[in-house]
Each structure stands twice: as C-alpha cells, then as structure tokens.
Amino acid sequence: MDSYLTIKEQAEGQYSEKRSKFLAFAFPVSTVEEVKALLAEYQKKYYDARHVCYAYMLGPERTEFRANDNGEPSGTAGKPILGQINSNNLTNILILVVRYFGGIKLGTSGLIVAYRAAAAEAIAAATVIEKTVDETIEIAFEFPMMNSVMRIVKEESPDIVAQGYDTDCTMTLRIRRDAMPRLRSRLEKVDSLRFLTDGESTD
C-alpha cells in the first residue's frame, strides 16, 4: 500500500439535538504529539463545554488509532467518531467533538447518532486528498557515471532531494514506494555506484 487518504486542512461541522450542541473539528495530523497539542488547546478553549470527545487515526497502514468518550457513556462518542474516520477510509486525521449540554438527556442511541453526525459534518466540510507513501535512497558514484545515473533518473522520474559533488557524487532520491524496486535494480547495474541509505519511508 503506497497511498492513503487524508484531509488537506482543518474543517468544521456542527450538529444540534434537543438543545445539545455538538461542534466538530477535523485536523490533518501525523504524530501523537500533534494530537496531544490540539487536544490541550481545544480543551482549554472550550473549558465550559460538558465534553470534548475525540478519535484519531495515524499512519498509511491505519494501525495507530484511539477513541475517547471523555466522560460520555462508554462507546457513545469516541467510537462513532472513529467509525466515520473508518467509513471514509481516512488516516492522519484527528476529529474532536465539543458538546454543550442542552438540559435534555439524549440516551445512548441518541448520543451515538449525534457524535456520528457531527463527525460526518466535519469530514463533509473537509477536502479529502490522496497522498503517496514515498521512500528515499542516497547513492554515491564516481563522476564518469553521471550520465548513466541521470538517464535512469530522467526515465524513472524520482524527485532529487539533494545532490553533492565532492570526491564522489552523491544524490538523494525520493520515489513512490511501489516504484522503488525498479529504480534500485537499475541503479545497481551502474559501475561504482553504492547505496549509502536504503529505502527510508516518508509520507
């Protein structure tokens, strides 16, 4: 899997039910640290709200995730939010929903519907984009091999992240994960070329 869906920028949604107001915020994130910082910021910003519930999903493989009910009955808030992330096949996203209680209890099924609807509104307002999972390699070779290397680079179209000319020529190349084996195998045939770093993943 060398691509994934995420959102381009922050988006907001809103849902109301029996005078309870649910404010939903979706953020593109890539680390747990970013998630924690946003949670702290919004819990402080909406200090007067009854609940600030959330769910997030991280990584192209979509294996790192968490859902939090923040005091709501178990499974009525975080799980429906995470369900919306899953049903839209998104990752590298945090959705938090701020609830202002309207004085009328919604019951567990009402809460599930409300948190799900609020999260769906935030996703609907977002721009969903596809990102590729790329890998980088760093190579070194002697100057006479420059033409051979550049021919491969031109034909395989990796991004040239960095290059240097010292005793040897060095080059850092980045390409979509599924194209890396072919690029590697062609570079391996170049005389004197060696790999300094090997297939590091970048999102």
Backbone hydrogen bonds, N-H to C=O, Kabsch-Sander energy under -0.5 kcal/mol:
donor,donor_aa,acceptor,acceptor_aa,energy
4,Y,131,K,-2.4
5,L,89,N,-0.6
6,T,129,I,-2.5
8,K,127,T,-2.9
11,A,26,A,-2.1
13,G,24,A,-2.4
15,Y,22,F,-2.2
17,E,20,S,-2.4
20,S,17,E,-2.3
21,K,100,Y,-2.3
22,F,15,Y,-3.0
23,L,21,K,-0.5
23,L,98,V,-2.9
24,A,13,G,-2.8
24,A,22,F,-0.6
25,F,96,L,-2.7
26,A,11,A,-3.0
27,F,94,L,-2.8
29,V,27,F,-0.5
29,V,92,N,-1.6
35,V,31,T,-1.6
36,K,32,V,-2.8
37,A,33,E,-2.3
38,L,34,E,-2.3
39,L,35,V,-2.6
40,A,36,K,-2.5
41,E,37,A,-2.1
42,Y,38,L,-2.6
43,Q,39,L,-2.6
44,K,40,A,-1.7
45,K,41,E,-2.3
46,Y,42,Y,-2.4
47,Y,44,K,-1.1
49,A,46,Y,-2.0
50,R,99,R,-1.6
51,H,99,R,-1.4
53,C,97,V,-2.5
54,Y,68,N,-1.7
55,A,95,I,-1.9
56,Y,66,R,-2.2
57,M,93,I,-2.1
58,L,64,E,-3.2
62,R,59,G,-1.5
64,E,58,L,-1.4
65,F,63,T,-0.7
66,R,56,Y,-1.9
68,N,54,Y,-3.0
72,E,69,D,-2.2
76,T,73,P,-2.1
81,I,77,A,-1.9
82,L,78,G,-2.8
83,G,79,K,-2.4
84,Q,80,P,-1.4
85,I,81,I,-1.7
86,N,82,L,-2.6
87,S,83,G,-2.7
88,N,84,Q,-1.3
89,N,86,N,-1.7
90,L,85,I,-2.5
91,T,5,L,-2.0
92,N,57,M,-0.7
93,I,57,M,-2.0
94,L,27,F,-2.3
95,I,55,A,-2.7
96,L,25,F,-2.5
97,V,53,C,-3.3
98,V,23,L,-3.2
99,R,51,H,-2.9
100,Y,21,K,-2.9
100,Y,98,V,-0.5
101,F,99,R,-0.6
104,I,18,K,-0.5
110,G,106,L,-0.7
111,L,107,G,-2.3
112,I,108,T,-2.4
113,V,109,S,-2.1
114,A,110,G,-2.2
115,Y,111,L,-2.9
116,R,112,I,-2.2
117,A,113,V,-2.6
118,A,114,A,-2.5
119,A,115,Y,-2.2
120,A,116,R,-2.3
121,E,117,A,-2.1
122,A,118,A,-1.8
123,I,119,A,-2.2
124,A,120,A,-2.6
125,A,121,E,-1.5
126,A,122,A,-0.6
126,A,123,I,-1.1
128,V,126,A,-0.7
129,I,6,T,-2.8
131,K,4,Y,-3.0
133,V,2,D,-3.2
134,D,132,T,-0.7
134,D,202,T,-2.7
135,E,175,I,-2.9
136,T,200,E,-2.3
137,I,173,L,-2.3
138,E,197,T,-1.3
139,I,171,M,-3.1
140,A,194,R,-2.5
141,F,169,C,-2.3
145,M,142,E,-2.1
146,M,143,F,-2.3
149,V,145,M,-2.3
150,M,146,M,-2.9
151,R,147,N,-2.0
152,I,148,S,-1.6
153,V,149,V,-2.5
154,K,150,M,-2.4
155,E,151,R,-2.1
156,E,152,I,-2.8
157,S,153,V,-1.8
159,D,174,R,-3.2
161,V,159,D,-0.9
161,V,172,T,-2.4
162,A,172,T,-1.2
164,G,170,T,-2.4
166,D,168,D,-2.7
169,C,141,F,-3.1
170,T,164,G,-2.7
171,M,139,I,-2.3
172,T,162,A,-3.1
173,L,137,I,-3.0
173,L,171,M,-0.5
174,R,159,D,-2.5
175,I,135,E,-2.4
177,R,133,V,-2.7
179,A,176,R,-1.9
180,M,176,R,-0.8
180,M,177,R,-1.1
183,L,179,A,-1.8
184,R,180,M,-3.0
185,S,181,P,-2.5
186,R,182,R,-1.9
187,L,183,L,-2.3
188,E,184,R,-2.5
189,K,185,S,-0.5
189,K,186,R,-0.8
190,V,187,L,-1.9
193,L,190,V,-1.4
194,R,140,A,-2.5
196,L,138,E,-3.4
196,L,194,R,-0.5
197,T,138,E,-1.1
200,E,136,T,-2.2
202,T,134,D,-3.6
